[in-house]
Amino acid sequence: MKLGFLTACLPQLPLDEIAAWAAGHDYEALEVATWPSTGSRDFEASHIDVTAFGERQADEVRALFDKHGLALSALAYYENNLHPDETRRSEIAAHVRANVDAAQLLGVEYVGTFIGRHPGLSVKENLALASRELPALVEYAGERGVKIIIENCVMEGWHPDGYPGNLAYSPELWEWMFDLGFYLNYDPSHLLWLGIDPVAALKPYIGRIPHAQAKDAQLDPRARDRYGFFGRTVERADGWDSGWWRYRVPGLGDVDWRRIVDTLYEGGFTGVLSVEHEDPVWSGDVERVTQGLEIAHRTLRPLIVG
């Protein structure tokens, strides 16, 4: 197992600076953000332009990672592959395919994204839509030796009422998407606030988890007593503000990282554990974000052998 982080937390820095910092602070891998542009929401970045990517660019990226002794664990483009606007949905699918093409050139095995959701359709209708449209992406990736990994983030801010906006948030849905040919980019933070035991959910599925993310969550049960499980309604400033939980860097929330890492090892996991930094306390500028990454490293590094 290697320890890495997702570069989306540092959108203002170029990839070469991020790689130098990561290597200098004992990280071993990077999950590289590949959005075509930024600004539609927080925690997205454009560190590799996969739309203009050929052998020369691949050689440059490989040389950068070799220089710093880093692994490139996955390309990361987490978007709504069931977007309600069909034109936008097609654009997203095209960018997923561009990521697959870039991954093939780089020799990277994984491209990360979301299932997503059409908020105007029922869950049953969304599952039918996904079953019609998404296997083509899996097939495209498979033909190029790439696996598509789906993060289990709830993406409640994508739904007008704060309900799940990414239909990959529970083990029941994982089994459904495995049948479509997807793999799981496991993140315990989302399971925690859903009331799902992250360790119990992890154990049966390690064989379909080639990559994992390390993000923590801090719960406030007293606030939940006011708002309920679904979070703020009248007082909700935006779709992401539940009012009773928030993301933290590993070590500052309620996830039991010793049990998570031990369970990964017990199940034979040999991939990258990639810190996904979305902590509002350790955000705001490069210094604060990198300090947050240092906290995450101090939490996780002692648990990882090698």
RALINCOR-V763576 format. One record per backbone hydrogen bond with DSSP energy under -0.5 kcal/mol. CO is the residue of the C=O (numbers start at 1). NH is the residue of the N-H. E is the energy in kcal/mol with one decimal. If there is no record, write none. Layout:
# RALINCOR-V763576
CO,NH,E ; CO,NH,E
This chain:
# RALINCOR-V763576
2,4,-0.5 ; 2,273,-3.2 ; 3,28,-3.2 ; 3,29,-1.0 ; 4,275,-3.1 ; 5,31,-2.3 ; 6,9,-1.0 ; 7,10,-2.2 ; 8,11,-0.6 ; 10,13,-1.5 ; 14,18,-1.9 ; 15,19,-2.8 ; 16,20,-1.9 ; 17,21,-2.3 ; 18,22,-2.9 ; 19,23,-2.4 ; 20,24,-1.9 ; 21,25,-0.9 ; 22,25,-0.9 ; 22,27,-2.6 ; 23,26,-1.1 ; 28,71,-2.2 ; 29,5,-1.1 ; 30,32,-0.7 ; 30,73,-1.7 ; 30,74,-0.7 ; 31,7,-2.5 ; 32,76,-3.0 ; 33,47,-2.1 ; 33,48,-0.8 ; 41,39,-0.6 ; 45,35,-2.2 ; 48,50,-1.2 ; 49,52,-1.0 ; 50,53,-0.6 ; 54,58,-2.4 ; 55,59,-2.6 ; 56,60,-2.1 ; 57,61,-2.4 ; 58,62,-2.7 ; 59,63,-2.4 ; 60,64,-2.0 ; 61,65,-2.3 ; 62,66,-2.6 ; 63,67,-2.4 ; 64,68,-1.4 ; 65,69,-0.6 ; 65,70,-2.5 ; 66,69,-0.8 ; 71,30,-2.3 ; 71,73,-0.8 ; 74,32,-2.1 ; 75,77,-0.6 ; 75,112,-3.4 ; 76,34,-2.7 ; 77,79,-1.1 ; 79,81,-1.1 ; 79,114,-0.9 ; 80,83,-1.3 ; 84,86,-0.7 ; 85,89,-2.8 ; 86,90,-2.1 ; 87,91,-1.9 ; 88,92,-2.4 ; 89,93,-2.4 ; 90,94,-2.3 ; 91,95,-1.9 ; 92,96,-2.3 ; 93,97,-2.3 ; 94,98,-1.9 ; 95,99,-2.0 ; 96,100,-2.1 ; 97,101,-2.5 ; 98,102,-2.3 ; 99,103,-2.8 ; 100,104,-2.4 ; 101,105,-2.0 ; 102,106,-2.1 ; 103,107,-1.3 ; 103,108,-2.4 ; 109,147,-3.2 ; 110,75,-2.0 ; 111,149,-2.5 ; 112,77,-2.7 ; 113,151,-1.6 ; 116,167,-1.9 ; 117,119,-0.8 ; 118,121,-1.8 ; 122,126,-2.4 ; 123,127,-2.6 ; 124,128,-1.8 ; 125,129,-2.3 ; 126,130,-2.9 ; 127,131,-2.2 ; 128,132,-1.2 ; 129,133,-2.3 ; 130,134,-2.5 ; 130,135,-0.5 ; 133,136,-0.5 ; 134,137,-1.2 ; 134,138,-1.6 ; 135,139,-2.6 ; 136,140,-2.3 ; 137,141,-2.4 ; 138,142,-2.8 ; 139,143,-2.2 ; 140,144,-0.5 ; 141,144,-1.4 ; 141,146,-2.4 ; 142,145,-1.5 ; 147,111,-2.1 ; 147,149,-0.6 ; 148,183,-2.2 ; 149,113,-2.3 ; 149,151,-0.5 ; 150,185,-2.5 ; 154,165,-2.4 ; 154,166,-1.3 ; 155,158,-1.6 ; 156,159,-1.4 ; 159,162,-1.8 ; 166,168,-2.6 ; 170,174,-2.2 ; 171,175,-2.2 ; 172,176,-1.3 ; 173,177,-2.5 ; 174,178,-2.6 ; 175,179,-1.5 ; 176,180,-0.6 ; 177,180,-0.5 ; 177,182,-2.1 ; 178,181,-1.4 ; 183,150,-2.8 ; 184,186,-1.0 ; 184,211,-0.8 ; 185,152,-0.8 ; 186,213,-3.3 ; 187,190,-0.7 ; 187,191,-0.6 ; 188,192,-1.8 ; 189,193,-1.1 ; 190,194,-1.0 ; 191,195,-0.7 ; 191,196,-2.3 ; 192,195,-1.1 ; 196,198,-0.5 ; 197,201,-2.4 ; 198,202,-1.1 ; 199,203,-2.0 ; 200,204,-0.6 ; 202,205,-1.6 ; 203,206,-0.8 ; 205,208,-2.4 ; 206,209,-1.6 ; 208,184,-2.6 ; 208,210,-0.6 ; 211,186,-1.2 ; 212,274,-3.1 ; 213,188,-0.6 ; 213,215,-0.7 ; 214,276,-1.6 ; 216,248,-2.2 ; 217,219,-0.5 ; 217,254,-3.0 ; 218,246,-1.7 ; 220,223,-0.6 ; 220,224,-1.8 ; 221,225,-1.6 ; 222,226,-0.6 ; 223,226,-1.1 ; 223,227,-2.2 ; 224,228,-3.0 ; 228,231,-1.7 ; 233,236,-1.1 ; 235,237,-0.6 ; 238,241,-1.7 ; 240,242,-1.1 ; 242,232,-2.2 ; 244,220,-2.7 ; 246,218,-3.1 ; 247,280,-0.7 ; 248,216,-2.6 ; 249,252,-2.1 ; 255,257,-1.2 ; 256,260,-2.0 ; 257,261,-2.7 ; 258,262,-2.0 ; 259,263,-2.4 ; 260,264,-2.3 ; 261,265,-2.5 ; 262,266,-2.8 ; 263,267,-1.9 ; 264,269,-2.7 ; 265,268,-1.6 ; 271,2,-1.8 ; 272,212,-2.3 ; 272,274,-0.7 ; 273,4,-2.6 ; 273,275,-0.6 ; 274,214,-2.6 ; 275,6,-2.9 ; 275,277,-0.7 ; 276,278,-0.8 ; 280,283,-0.6 ; 285,289,-2.4 ; 286,290,-2.7 ; 287,291,-2.0 ; 288,292,-2.1 ; 289,293,-2.1 ; 290,294,-1.8 ; 291,295,-2.0 ; 292,296,-2.3 ; 293,297,-2.2 ; 294,298,-2.4 ; 295,299,-1.6 ; 296,300,-2.4 ; 297,301,-2.9 ; 300,303,-1.6 ; 300,304,-0.7 ; 301,304,-1.2 ; 303,305,-0.5
